[in-house]
Amino acid sequence: MLNSLFGKKNKKIVKQYRIAAEEGSADAMYILALMYANGQGVVQDDREAMKWWQKAAERGHADAMRNLGIIFRIGRGVVQDDAKAIIWYRKAAERGNTQAMTDLGLMYFLANNDLQNDVEAIKWWREAAENGNAEAMCNLGNMFANGQGVTQDDVNAVNWFRKAAEGGYEDAKVNLGSMYLTGRGVPQDVIETIKLWRESAARGSTNAMCCLADLYRLGQYVPQNYAEAVQWWSQAAQRGNANAMNNLGAGYAKGQGVVQDFGKAVKWYRIGAENGNIDAMHSLGAALLIGRGILMNEAEGLKWLREAAKRGNPNSQDALRKLDKSW
């Protein structure tokens, strides 16, 4: 909404919202905070955004409460604090904000400390799901599929994935396709899998694109087709999927589905590495150490191997041990 309001900085609109906010409008406070958070019509200022979201939250604005939860979760303009994030997510959730319910469930699920609580996560996801939140439906499907916090139940997982997919959540459609592929909770149906993944890919899901690529690369359920795999990785990579970038690099390095080209392999390894993929970091580092597809650069090669090793890549850790290098 704000992008349409602020194609150009518009001091008049900012002034109108500021007046309304100072007169006590929680909605105006919320929008003014968004302006400061995004630098739209005003100089970007996280402190001012925080101030106005707090004022809106004090007046019962659930979206403002949720945004405060996000701020504390990511530590934007404040010290990162999961406990405070949970407090604000809960306040928003208790006022019926289904996305806050979903976020709250995710906080409990992902926490790596005493806050971790699968049962609490399921409780909030169920409430959000029952109020129509498709992301929460998908999360419940994952919990039933994996038996986390609930008794493992493929049929229940499929039901939740299907509801979420019908609600437009593309990751759920990808997961539902995986269930059909292996016959979990439904009769095995590879044609249905491909249909679901292609539908999701057509809507821009890079996860679906990568699933299709792996399907054709492995050739377990369909005839192996490296060229088809490369096509899907290319689409996903161009949309920012770091795993696809790494796999595309590997395709060029091995000459699978494309003409072997170490220069293009390194290009995609670098893009994937810069987007956080630890396998791409390892492959880029290895290429730099031996000068394959790129000029040899030991210092940069070791830098990428160390970064991958720090993030848990076992191949980089082994390589550094053999080189008698630390990370």
C-alpha positions in Angstrom: 0.0 0.0 0.0 2.8 2.4 1.0 4.6 2.0 -2.3 1.5 3.3 -4.1 1.2 6.2 -1.7 4.9 7.1 -1.9 6.1 6.7 -5.5 7.8 10.0 -4.5 8.4 11.5 -1.1 5.2 13.3 -0.1 5.5 15.5 2.9 1.8 16.4 2.8 0.7 12.8 3.3 3.3 12.3 6.1 2.0 15.4 7.8 -1.6 14.1 7.6 -0.7 10.8 9.2 1.4 12.5 11.8 -1.5 14.8 12.8 -3.8 11.8 13.0 -1.3 9.8 15.0 -0.8 12.7 17.5 -4.6 12.9 17.8 -4.6 9.3 18.9 -5.3 7.2 15.8 -3.7 3.8 16.2 -3.9 3.1 12.5 -2.1 6.4 11.7 0.5 5.5 14.3 1.0 2.1 12.6 1.4 3.6 9.1 3.7 6.4 10.4 5.9 3.7 11.9 6.0 1.9 8.5 7.0 5.1 6.9 10.0 5.5 9.3 10.9 1.8 9.0 11.0 1.9 5.2 12.1 5.5 4.7 9.0 6.3 2.7 8.3 10.0 2.8 10.7 10.5 5.7 14.3 9.7 6.5 14.5 6.1 7.5 14.7 5.9 11.3 14.3 2.6 13.2 13.9 4.4 16.6 11.0 6.5 15.3 9.4 3.4 13.8 9.8 1.6 17.2 8.3 4.6 19.0 5.2 4.8 16.9 4.6 1.0 16.8 4.8 1.0 20.6 2.2 3.8 20.8 0.0 1.9 18.4 0.4 -1.3 20.3 -0.5 0.5 23.6 -3.8 1.3 21.9 -4.5 -2.3 21.0 -3.2 -2.4 17.4 -2.5 -6.1 16.7 -0.4 -5.5 13.6 1.8 -3.1 15.5 2.3 -5.7 18.2 3.3 -8.3 15.7 5.8 -5.9 14.1 7.4 -5.3 17.5 7.7 -9.0 17.8 9.5 -9.1 14.4 11.8 -6.2 15.5 12.9 -8.1 18.7 13.2 -11.4 16.8 15.7 -10.0 14.2 17.2 -7.3 16.4 16.5 -4.3 14.2 17.3 -1.1 16.1 17.1 -3.0 19.4 19.0 -5.8 21.1 17.9 -9.1 19.7 15.6 -10.8 22.3 13.5 -13.9 21.6 11.7 -13.6 24.9 10.5 -10.1 24.1 9.6 -11.2 20.6 7.4 -13.9 22.1 5.7 -11.5 24.4 4.7 -9.2 21.5 3.7 -12.0 19.2 1.6 -13.4 22.0 -0.1 -10.1 22.6 -0.9 -9.8 18.8 -2.0 -13.5 18.7 -4.4 -13.0 21.6 -6.0 -10.2 19.7 -6.7 -12.6 16.8 -3.8 -11.9 14.5 -3.4 -15.2 12.7 0.0 -14.4 11.3 1.2 -13.5 14.8 -0.1 -16.9 15.9 1.9 -18.5 13.2 5.0 -16.5 14.0 4.6 -17.4 17.7 4.4 -21.1 16.9 7.6 -20.8 14.8 9.4 -19.1 17.7 8.6 -22.0 20.0 9.5 -24.5 17.3 12.8 -23.0 16.3 14.1 -21.9 19.7 17.3 -23.6 20.7 17.0 -22.8 24.4 14.5 -23.2 27.2 11.9 -21.5 25.0 11.7 -24.4 22.6 8.3 -26.1 22.9 6.8 -28.3 20.1 3.5 -28.6 22.0 3.1 -24.8 22.3 4.1 -24.4 18.7 1.3 -26.8 17.6 -1.2 -25.1 19.8 -0.7 -21.8 18.1 -0.4 -23.2 14.6 -3.7 -25.1 15.2 -5.5 -22.0 16.3 -4.1 -20.0 13.3 -5.0 -22.9 10.9 -8.5 -23.1 12.3 -8.8 -19.4 11.5 -7.7 -19.8 7.9 -3.9 -19.3 8.0 -2.4 -21.5 5.2 1.2 -21.3 6.5 0.1 -22.6 9.9 -1.8 -25.4 8.1 1.4 -26.4 6.3 3.4 -26.3 9.5 0.9 -28.6 11.1 1.3 -30.9 8.1 5.1 -31.0 8.7 4.6 -31.8 12.4 2.3 -34.8 11.6 4.6 -36.0 8.8 7.7 -35.9 11.1 6.0 -36.9 14.3 7.2 -33.8 16.2 5.0 -32.9 19.1 2.3 -35.2 17.9 1.9 -38.9 17.0 3.3 -39.4 13.4 0.4 -39.5 11.0 0.8 -39.3 7.3 -3.0 -39.1 6.6 -3.3 -36.1 8.9 -0.2 -34.6 7.3 -1.7 -34.9 3.8 -5.0 -33.4 5.0 -3.2 -30.3 6.4 -1.0 -30.0 3.3 -4.0 -30.2 1.1 -5.9 -27.5 3.0 -2.9 -25.3 2.9 -2.4 -25.8 -0.8 -6.0 -25.0 -1.4 -5.4 -21.8 0.6 -2.7 -20.9 -1.9 0.4 -21.8 0.2 2.9 -23.1 -2.4 5.2 -24.9 0.0 2.3 -27.0 1.0 1.7 -28.0 -2.6 5.4 -29.0 -2.8 5.0 -31.1 0.3 1.8 -32.7 -0.9 3.6 -33.6 -4.1 6.3 -35.3 -2.0 3.7 -37.3 -0.2 2.3 -38.5 -3.6 5.8 -39.3 -4.8 6.5 -41.8 -2.0 2.9 -42.9 -1.3 2.8 -41.5 2.2 -0.8 -41.0 3.4 -2.1 -41.3 -0.2 -1.7 -43.9 -3.0 1.6 -43.3 -4.8 1.0 -41.2 -7.9 4.1 -39.7 -9.7 1.9 -38.0 -12.3 0.1 -36.1 -9.5 3.4 -35.2 -8.0 4.7 -33.7 -11.2 1.4 -31.9 -11.7 1.5 -30.3 -8.3 5.2 -29.3 -8.6 4.7 -27.8 -12.0 1.7 -25.8 -10.9 3.7 -24.5 -7.9 6.7 -23.8 -10.1 4.5 -21.8 -12.5 3.5 -19.6 -9.6 7.2 -18.9 -8.8 8.0 -21.5 -6.2 11.7 -22.1 -6.3 11.3 -25.1 -4.0 9.1 -26.7 -6.5 11.6 -26.0 -9.3 14.3 -27.6 -7.3 12.1 -30.6 -6.5 11.5 -31.1 -10.3 15.2 -30.7 -11.0 16.1 -33.4 -8.4 13.4 -35.7 -9.8 14.9 -35.6 -13.3 18.5 -35.6 -12.0 18.0 -38.8 -9.9 15.8 -40.6 -12.5 14.3 -42.8 -9.8 10.6 -42.2 -10.6 11.0 -40.7 -14.1 13.5 -41.3 -16.9 16.8 -39.5 -15.9 17.1 -36.2 -17.8 20.0 -33.9 -16.8 19.0 -31.3 -19.4 15.5 -31.0 -17.8 17.2 -30.8 -14.3 19.4 -27.9 -15.5 16.4 -26.1 -16.9 14.7 -26.1 -13.6 17.8 -25.2 -11.6 18.4 -22.3 -14.0 14.9 -21.0 -13.3 15.2 -21.3 -9.6 18.7 -19.8 -9.6 17.6 -16.8 -11.5 14.9 -16.3 -8.9 17.5 -16.3 -6.1 17.5 -19.9 -4.8 21.0 -20.5 -3.5 20.7 -24.3 -3.6 19.8 -24.1 -7.3 22.8 -21.9 -7.9 25.1 -24.5 -6.3 23.5 -27.3 -8.2 23.8 -25.4 -11.5 27.5 -24.9 -10.8 27.9 -28.6 -10.2 26.1 -29.3 -13.5 28.5 -27.2 -15.4 31.5 -28.7 -13.5 30.4 -32.2 -14.4 29.0 -31.5 -17.8 25.6 -32.9 -16.9 22.8 -31.5 -19.0 25.1 -28.8 -20.3 28.5 -28.6 -22.0 31.2 -28.8 -19.4 32.4 -25.3 -18.5 34.5 -24.7 -15.4 34.3 -21.0 -15.8 30.4 -21.0 -15.6 30.6 -23.5 -12.8 32.7 -21.1 -10.7 30.4 -18.2 -11.7 27.4 -20.1 -10.2 29.4 -21.3 -7.2 30.3 -17.7 -6.4 26.8 -16.5 -6.7 25.6 -19.3 -4.5 28.3 -18.7 -2.0 27.5 -15.0 -1.8 23.9 -16.0 -1.1 24.8 -18.2 1.8 25.0 -21.8 0.4 27.8 -23.6 2.2 28.3 -26.3 -0.5 28.8 -23.5 -3.0 31.3 -21.9 -0.6 33.2 -25.2 -0.4 33.2 -25.7 -4.2 34.3 -22.1 -4.8 37.1 -22.4 -2.3 38.3 -25.7 -3.8 38.3 -24.2 -7.3 40.3 -21.2 -6.1 42.9 -23.4 -4.4 43.6 -25.3 -7.6 42.8 -22.7 -10.2 40.1 -24.6 -12.0 37.8 -22.3 -14.0 39.4 -19.3 -12.2 42.8 -17.9 -11.5 44.4 -19.6 -8.5 44.1 -17.6 -5.3 45.0 -19.5 -2.1 44.1 -16.7 0.3 40.5 -16.4 -1.2 40.2 -20.1 -1.5 41.0 -20.6 2.2 38.6 -17.8 3.1 35.7 -19.6 1.5 36.6 -23.0 2.9 36.8 -21.4 6.4 33.5 -19.7 6.0 31.9 -23.0 4.9 33.6 -24.9 7.7 32.4 -22.4 10.3 28.9 -23.0 9.1 29.2 -26.7 9.4 30.3 -28.0 6.0 32.1 -31.3 6.7 33.9 -31.4 3.4 35.5 -28.0 4.1 36.4 -29.0 7.6 38.1 -32.2 6.3 39.9 -30.2 3.6 41.2 -27.7 6.1 42.4 -30.4 8.4 44.4 -32.0 5.5 45.9 -28.6 4.8 46.7 -28.2 8.5 44.6 -25.0 8.6 42.3 -23.8 11.3 38.9 -22.3 11.0 
